[in-house]
Amino acid sequence: MLLLLMGLISCKQAADHRINELQNKVDSLEKKVSDTYVPGFGEFMSNVQVHHAKLWFAGQNGNWKLADFEIHEIEETIDAIQKYETERPESQEIPMLKPAIDSVSHAIGERTLRCLKAVIPTSPTPATIVTGLRILNLTS
């Protein structure tokens, strides 16, 4: 009986030690994750700007496969803004972009420049981008 009791105590101590080791590993990994770089709002917006320009030029040149790729890149960036920039008030306005993105996706699906120009009427110049940001109150 005494031998059985000593065996159980020994197993419990080994299990407690293993639990502590695992908890230390979890804590270490959580710290690494929290220290991982996440782009800022400006970097996300710059990414949208680049893909918007590529989307416009792809449509102008009838490269519908590239246009489709670019609109999906914009969608992914917008999803990332919602995921990583939750504390910014601008992030709460992101859902209003969904109808516009749906319209662009539909125009790309139609594969006609006329449809695309109806939803993206001008090339993405710095002036049109700044105007768009002002409409969203993202710049002064």
Kinemage of the C-alpha trace (Angstrom):
@kinemage 1
@onewidth
@group {chain A} dominant
@subgroup {mainchain}
@vectorlist {calphas} color= white
{ca met a 1} P 0.000 0.000 0.000
{ca leu a 2} L 2.795 2.342 0.946
{ca leu a 3} L 4.532 1.583 -2.318
{ca leu a 4} L 1.393 2.410 -4.285
{ca leu a 5} L 0.993 5.724 -2.429
{ca met a 6} L 4.617 6.688 -3.140
{ca gly a 7} L 4.121 5.855 -6.820
{ca leu a 8} L 1.043 8.065 -7.046
{ca ile a 9} L 2.828 10.992 -5.357
{ca ser a 10} L 5.759 10.604 -7.706
{ca cys a 11} L 3.452 10.638 -10.768
{ca lys a 12} L 1.655 13.747 -9.527
{ca gln a 13} L 4.940 15.604 -9.045
{ca ala a 14} L 6.083 14.651 -12.555
{ca ala a 15} L 2.736 15.749 -14.001
{ca asp a 16} L 2.896 19.081 -12.132
{ca his a 17} L 6.415 19.679 -13.448
{ca arg a 18} L 5.293 18.910 -17.022
{ca ile a 19} L 2.298 21.259 -16.662
{ca asn a 20} L 4.617 24.054 -15.504
{ca glu a 21} L 6.944 23.444 -18.460
{ca leu a 22} L 4.029 23.595 -20.896
{ca gln a 23} L 2.627 26.743 -19.286
{ca asn a 24} L 6.034 28.445 -19.614
{ca lys a 25} L 6.132 27.477 -23.280
{ca val a 26} L 2.605 28.856 -23.844
{ca asp a 27} L 3.548 32.117 -22.090
{ca ser a 28} L 6.656 32.432 -24.252
{ca leu a 29} L 4.690 31.860 -27.466
{ca glu a 30} L 1.993 34.346 -26.420
{ca lys a 31} L 4.690 36.987 -25.889
{ca lys a 32} L 6.165 36.281 -29.343
{ca val a 33} L 2.730 36.618 -30.943
{ca ser a 34} L 1.997 39.878 -29.133
{ca asp a 35} L 5.368 41.273 -30.293
{ca thr a 36} L 4.701 40.344 -33.929
{ca tyr a 37} L 4.692 43.262 -36.350
{ca val a 38} L 1.301 44.409 -37.593
{ca pro a 39} L 1.115 47.085 -40.301
{ca gly a 40} L -0.420 50.398 -39.336
{ca phe a 41} L -3.503 52.007 -40.846
{ca gly a 42} L -1.414 54.104 -43.245
{ca glu a 43} L 0.341 51.034 -44.592
{ca phe a 44} L -2.963 49.308 -45.193
{ca met a 45} L -4.281 52.376 -47.016
{ca ser a 46} L -1.115 52.570 -49.147
{ca asn a 47} L -1.676 48.939 -50.069
{ca val a 48} L -5.249 49.711 -51.128
{ca gln a 49} L -3.967 52.640 -53.199
{ca val a 50} L -1.468 50.477 -55.079
{ca his a 51} L -4.031 47.764 -55.810
{ca his a 52} L -6.606 50.381 -56.826
{ca ala a 53} L -4.172 51.785 -59.386
{ca lys a 54} L -3.384 48.313 -60.724
{ca leu a 55} L -7.100 47.526 -60.883
{ca trp a 56} L -7.819 50.665 -62.884
{ca phe a 57} L -4.993 50.043 -65.358
{ca ala a 58} L -5.948 46.373 -65.701
{ca gly a 59} L -9.501 47.400 -66.569
{ca gln a 60} L -8.295 50.071 -69.007
{ca asn a 61} L -6.299 47.411 -70.825
{ca gly a 62} L -8.934 44.678 -70.680
{ca asn a 63} L -6.875 42.454 -68.401
{ca trp a 64} L -9.865 41.104 -66.510
{ca lys a 65} L -7.955 38.312 -64.792
{ca leu a 66} L -5.590 40.872 -63.239
{ca ala a 67} L -8.498 43.186 -62.391
{ca asp a 68} L -10.224 40.315 -60.586
{ca phe a 69} L -7.021 39.538 -58.689
{ca glu a 70} L -6.596 43.199 -57.671
{ca ile a 71} L -10.143 43.620 -56.357
{ca his a 72} L -9.623 40.524 -54.205
{ca glu a 73} L -6.351 41.981 -52.904
{ca ile a 74} L -8.247 45.129 -51.935
{ca glu a 75} L -10.867 43.004 -50.155
{ca glu a 76} L -8.151 41.159 -48.226
{ca thr a 77} L -6.575 44.439 -47.157
{ca ile a 78} L -9.932 45.775 -46.000
{ca asp a 79} L -10.473 42.576 -44.012
{ca ala a 80} L -7.048 43.084 -42.414
{ca ile a 81} L -7.957 46.663 -41.473
{ca gln a 82} L -11.060 45.382 -39.720
{ca lys a 83} L -9.038 42.700 -37.947
{ca tyr a 84} L -5.978 44.684 -36.862
{ca glu a 85} L -7.199 48.281 -36.601
{ca thr a 86} L -10.276 47.769 -34.420
{ca glu a 87} L -9.441 50.716 -32.151
{ca arg a 88} L -9.603 53.264 -34.991
{ca pro a 89} L -12.959 54.937 -35.631
{ca glu a 90} L -12.354 54.721 -39.403
{ca ser a 91} L -12.470 50.954 -39.150
{ca gln a 92} L -16.111 51.196 -38.135
{ca glu a 93} L -16.834 52.817 -41.526
{ca ile a 94} L -15.330 49.956 -43.548
{ca pro a 95} L -18.669 48.157 -44.116
{ca met a 96} L -19.810 51.094 -46.264
{ca leu a 97} L -17.194 50.033 -48.844
{ca lys a 98} L -18.871 46.657 -49.421
{ca pro a 99} L -21.461 47.882 -51.972
{ca ala a 100} L -18.769 49.690 -53.969
{ca ile a 101} L -16.530 46.621 -53.981
{ca asp a 102} L -19.473 44.459 -55.038
{ca ser a 103} L -20.154 46.881 -57.909
{ca val a 104} L -16.531 46.725 -59.042
{ca ser a 105} L -16.537 42.921 -58.821
{ca his a 106} L -19.719 42.805 -60.888
{ca ala a 107} L -18.213 45.154 -63.483
{ca ile a 108} L -15.125 42.966 -63.706
{ca gly a 109} L -17.376 39.933 -64.154
{ca glu a 110} L -19.115 41.708 -67.050
{ca arg a 111} L -15.691 42.224 -68.636
{ca thr a 112} L -16.587 45.545 -70.155
{ca leu a 113} L -14.713 48.773 -69.713
{ca arg a 114} L -17.990 50.722 -69.815
{ca cys a 115} L -19.241 48.930 -66.678
{ca leu a 116} L -15.937 49.388 -64.905
{ca lys a 117} L -15.791 53.104 -65.752
{ca ala a 118} L -19.264 53.500 -64.310
{ca val a 119} L -17.984 52.446 -60.875
{ca ile a 120} L -14.394 53.735 -61.195
{ca pro a 121} L -14.828 56.847 -63.367
{ca thr a 122} L -11.309 58.312 -63.114
{ca ser a 123} L -7.777 57.091 -62.771
{ca pro a 124} L -6.474 56.876 -59.215
{ca thr a 125} L -4.441 60.065 -59.019
{ca pro a 126} L -3.187 61.442 -55.708
{ca ala a 127} L -5.940 64.086 -55.885
{ca thr a 128} L -8.765 61.550 -56.262
{ca ile a 129} L -7.334 59.390 -53.518
{ca val a 130} L -7.031 62.352 -51.123
{ca thr a 131} L -10.583 63.403 -52.026
{ca gly a 132} L -11.817 59.894 -51.258
{ca leu a 133} L -10.020 59.887 -47.940
{ca arg a 134} L -11.535 63.262 -47.055
{ca ile a 135} L -14.994 61.940 -47.843
{ca leu a 136} L -14.295 59.147 -45.358
{ca asn a 137} L -12.840 61.741 -42.926
{ca leu a 138} L -9.514 59.931 -42.943
{ca thr a 139} L -7.475 63.067 -43.641
{ca ser a 140} L -7.893 66.749 -42.860
